[in-house]
C-alpha cells in the first residue's frame, strides 16, 4: 500500500520557462487528456501551467494576440504546490485541500533532490487516500475505534528499541459477570466509556493507546512518567462504574451469577487493574520477553481486590 507521495507519481510533459505560449498550445492540442504541464529551470520545477487557466487567458478578446507569441511564464502559476517524494500521502492531501478554490484540482508537483520527479493528479491522490483510510480502519477495533493487535505489535517492536519506555496494561476485572448480569449491550457501553476515559488521558497527552480485545487495553509511553495518568484513570473509572450498576448492586458491592459449574456465587463489581512494565530497571531482549513479563505482572495485579496499580514486580 502506497504511503508516500512518490509511490503514486506520474510523468508529465515539462517545458522551459523561456518557451513560448504557442509551444504549450501545441502540447495541449496533441494531448487532449493532459490537464497541466510543469515549467522547469534546469530540471527544477518553478511553476505549473494548467489547461483551464491557459485557455481562459488565451480565449479572451485580445488574449491570443497578447500571449501566444510571448514567454509562457506570463500564464504560469508560480505558487504551485511542490512537495518532496518522501512526504506522506495524508500530509500532501491536507496541503492540497488547503489551496484556493480555483487551484484545488491542479496537479501536485513532486520532486526528488529538488528536481522534477513527476506529478500527482487530485483524482489519484484522493483515491489513494481513501484506500489508506480503509486499510487503516481495518486495523482498528470495531467497538472502541482504537488500534488493534496488528498496530499494537508494530508499536511494541518500535518501542523495544527505545532507551526509555513504559507499557501499561488496563484490564477490567469481573467483566464477564457484568455481561452475564446486564447483557452484552450494557457491556459494550462499559467498554466504550472505558475507552473514552483512557483516550482523554492517554491519547490526549500524545501517547499510544491500543485495544487488545475484549476488556484489555494497552498504552505505550516513551518515558517513565506514568504515575499521574494512572492515578487519574483509576479515580475516573471508580466514578464512571457507579453509573453502570443498579442501586442494590452498588449497595451490596457484588452481583449474583452462575460460575462455569452452574453454581451461583457472589462476584465483586467491575474494577480496573493497571499493570505497568518499564525498562527502567529491567531490560528486555525482545517483544516476546516483554509481553511474557507483563502477563505475570498483570496476573498479580488482578489478584488485588478492587481497582489497583502494580509496577514491574512479581
C-alpha positions in Angstrom: 0.0 0.0 0.0 1.4 3.3 -1.1 2.1 5.7 1.9 4.4 8.4 0.4 3.5 10.6 -2.4 6.4 9.3 -4.6 4.7 5.9 -4.8 1.9 7.3 -7.0 3.8 9.8 -9.1 3.1 10.1 -12.8 5.2 11.6 -15.6 4.1 14.8 -17.2 5.5 17.0 -20.0 7.6 19.8 -18.8 8.7 23.0 -20.6 11.3 25.6 -20.2 10.5 28.9 -18.6 11.6 30.6 -21.8 9.3 28.7 -24.0 6.5 30.5 -25.9 2.8 30.0 -25.3 2.3 28.6 -28.8 4.5 25.6 -27.7 2.2 25.0 -24.8 -0.8 25.2 -27.1 0.7 22.6 -29.3 1.4 20.2 -26.4 -2.2 20.6 -25.1 -3.7 20.1 -28.6 -1.7 16.9 -29.0 -2.7 15.6 -25.6 -6.5 16.2 -25.0 -6.5 14.5 -21.6 -3.5 16.4 -20.3 -4.6 18.9 -17.6 -1.3 20.6 -17.0 2.4 20.7 -17.5 5.4 21.8 -15.4 7.6 24.8 -16.1 11.2 24.0 -15.2 14.6 25.7 -14.9 17.4 23.1 -15.3 15.1 20.3 -14.2 13.9 22.3 -11.1 10.2 22.9 -11.2 9.3 26.5 -10.8 5.6 26.8 -11.9 2.6 25.0 -13.3 0.6 25.6 -16.4 -3.0 24.3 -16.2 -5.1 23.7 -19.3 -8.0 25.6 -17.8 -6.0 28.7 -16.8 -4.1 28.7 -20.1 -7.1 28.7 -22.4 -9.1 31.1 -20.1 -6.5 33.7 -20.8 -5.8 32.8 -24.4 -9.6 32.8 -25.1 -10.2 36.4 -24.1 -10.8 39.2 -26.7 -7.1 40.1 -27.0 -5.6 37.1 -25.3 -4.5 35.2 -28.4 -2.5 38.2 -29.8 -1.3 39.2 -26.4 0.1 35.9 -25.2 0.6 33.4 -28.0 4.0 34.7 -29.1 5.3 35.6 -25.7 7.1 33.6 -22.9 4.9 31.1 -21.0 5.8 32.5 -17.6 3.2 35.1 -18.1 0.5 32.4 -17.9 2.2 30.1 -15.4 1.1 29.6 -11.8 4.1 30.5 -9.7 2.6 29.3 -6.4 2.0 25.7 -7.4 2.1 23.0 -4.7 5.5 21.4 -4.8 6.3 18.5 -2.4 9.2 16.1 -1.8 8.6 12.5 -2.9 9.0 11.2 0.7 6.1 13.3 2.1 3.2 11.1 3.3 0.1 11.0 1.1 -2.0 12.0 4.0 0.1 15.1 4.6 0.1 16.1 0.9 -3.7 15.7 0.7 -4.2 18.2 3.5 -1.9 20.7 1.8 -3.7 20.2 -1.5 -7.1 20.8 0.1 -5.9 23.9 1.8 -5.3 25.7 -1.5 -7.5 28.4 -3.0 -10.7 27.1 -4.6 -9.6 27.9 -8.1 -6.4 25.8 -7.5 -7.9 22.8 -5.8 -7.8 20.5 -8.8 -4.3 21.5 -10.0 -1.6 18.8 -10.2 0.7 18.4 -7.2 4.3 18.7 -8.4 6.6 16.1 -6.9 10.4 16.5 -6.6 13.3 14.3 -5.6 16.5 16.1 -4.5 14.8 19.3 -5.7 14.5 18.0 -9.3 11.2 17.2 -11.0 10.1 13.7 -10.5 6.5 14.0 -11.8 3.0 15.0 -10.8 0.1 13.6 -8.9 -3.4 14.4 -10.0 -6.0 15.2 -7.4 -8.2 12.3 -8.5 -5.4 9.8 -8.0 -4.4 11.4 -4.7 -7.9 11.2 -3.3 -8.4 7.6 -4.5 -5.2 6.5 -2.7 -6.1 8.4 0.4 -9.4 6.5 0.6 -7.5 3.2 0.2 -5.2 4.2 3.0 -8.1 5.1 5.3 -9.9 1.9 4.5 -6.8 -0.1 5.2 -6.2 1.8 8.4 -9.7 1.3 9.5 -9.3 -2.5 9.1 -6.6 -2.4 11.8 -8.9 -0.6 14.3 -11.0 -2.4 16.9 -14.6 -2.0 15.7 -16.0 -1.4 19.1 -13.6 1.2 20.5 -12.1 2.5 17.3 -8.6 2.2 18.8 -5.7 0.5 17.1 -5.9 -3.3 17.3 -3.3 -6.1 17.6 -1.6 -5.5 14.3 -0.8 -1.9 15.1 0.0 -2.7 18.8 2.6 -5.3 17.7 4.2 -2.8 15.4 4.3 -0.2 18.1 5.8 -2.7 20.6 8.5 -3.6 18.1 9.3 0.0 17.7 9.3 0.9 21.4 11.5 -2.1 22.4 14.5 -0.3 20.9 14.0 2.9 22.8 16.1 3.9 25.8 13.0 4.6 27.9 9.5 3.1 27.8 6.6 2.3 29.9 4.0 -0.3 28.9 0.6 0.0 30.7 -2.0 -2.8 30.6 -5.6 -2.0 31.5 -7.8 -4.9 32.3 -11.4 -4.9 33.6 -11.8 -7.4 36.4 -15.1 -9.4 36.6 -16.3 -8.1 33.3 -17.8 -11.5 32.3 -20.0 -11.4 35.4 -21.2 -7.9 34.4 -22.1 -9.1 30.9 -23.9 -12.1 32.3 -25.9 -9.9 34.6 -26.6 -6.9 32.4 -26.2 -8.2 28.9 -23.8 -7.6 26.1 -25.3 -4.2 25.1 -24.5 -2.7 28.5 -21.2 -4.5 28.5 -20.3 -2.7 25.2 -21.3 0.6 26.7 -19.0 0.0 29.6 -16.1 -0.8 27.1 -16.9 2.4 25.2 -16.9 4.5 28.4 -13.6 3.0 29.5 -12.3 3.8 26.0 -13.3 7.4 26.4 -11.7 7.6 29.9 -8.4 6.2 28.6 -8.4 8.3 25.5 -9.0 11.5 27.4 -5.9 10.8 29.5 -3.6 8.7 27.3 -4.2 9.9 23.7 -4.8 13.5 24.8 -1.3 13.6 26.1 0.1 12.2 22.8 0.7 8.6 23.9 -0.2 5.4 22.0 -3.4 3.6 23.2 -4.5 0.3 21.7 -7.3 -2.2 22.3 -6.0 -5.7 22.6 -9.6 -7.0 22.5 -12.5 -7.6 24.9 -11.8 -5.7 28.1 -8.0 -5.4 27.6 -6.2 -2.2 26.6 -2.6 -1.1 26.3 -0.8 2.2 26.5 2.8 2.8 25.3 4.8 5.7 26.7 8.3 6.8 25.7 9.2 7.7 29.3 8.6 6.7 33.0 6.2 9.5 33.9 3.0 7.3 34.2 2.0 7.9 37.8 -0.3 10.9 37.4 -2.0 9.4 34.3 -2.7 6.1 36.0 -4.0 7.8 39.1 -6.4 10.0 37.1 -7.6 6.9 35.2 -8.2 4.9 38.4 -10.1 7.7 40.0 -12.1 8.3 36.8 -13.0 4.7 36.5 -14.2 4.4 40.1 -16.6 7.3 39.3 -18.0 6.1 36.0 -18.5 2.4 37.1 -21.2 3.6 39.5 -23.4 4.6 36.6 -23.4 1.0 35.3 -25.0 -0.7 38.3 -28.4 -0.8 39.9 -28.6 0.7 43.4 -29.0 -2.7 45.0 -25.8 -4.0 43.4 -23.9 -0.8 44.4 -25.0 -1.2 48.0 -24.0 -4.8 48.3 -20.9 -4.4 46.1 -21.5 -7.7 44.2 -23.7 -9.4 41.7 -25.0 -12.9 42.0 -24.2 -15.0 38.9 -23.5 -18.6 37.9 -19.9 -19.8 37.5 -18.8 -22.3 34.9 -20.0 -25.1 37.1 -23.5 -23.7 37.2 -23.2 -22.7 40.9 -24.5 -19.3 42.0 -21.7 -17.1 43.5 -21.1 -13.5 44.6 -18.9 -11.7 42.1 -17.5 -8.3 43.0 -18.3 -5.2 40.9 -16.1 -4.5 37.9 -12.8 -2.9 38.8 -9.8 -1.8 36.8 -6.4 -3.5 37.0 -3.4 -1.4 35.8 -0.2 -3.4 35.3 2.9 -1.3 34.4 6.2 -2.6 32.9 9.2 -0.3 32.2 12.7 -0.9 31.2 14.0 1.4 33.9 15.5 -1.5 36.0 14.6 -4.4 33.8 15.9 -4.9 30.3 14.1 -7.0 27.6 15.7 -8.7 24.7 12.6 -8.7 22.5 8.8 -8.1 22.5 8.1 -11.7 23.4 10.0 -11.5 26.6 8.4 -8.1 27.4 4.9 -9.5 26.8 5.6 -12.6 28.9 6.8 -10.5 31.8 3.9 -8.1 31.5 1.4 -11.1 31.7 2.8 -12.1 35.0 2.6 -8.5 36.4 -1.0 -8.3 35.2 -1.9 -11.6 36.8 -0.6 -10.4 40.1 -2.4 -7.1 39.7 -5.7 -8.8 39.1 -5.4 -10.7 42.4 -5.8 -7.5 44.3 -9.4 -6.7 45.3 -10.8 -3.6 43.6 -9.1 -1.2 41.2 -5.3 -1.2 41.6 -2.0 -0.4 40.0 1.1 -2.7 40.1 4.5 -1.8 38.7 7.2 -4.1 37.3 7.3 -6.5 40.1 6.2 -10.0 41.0 
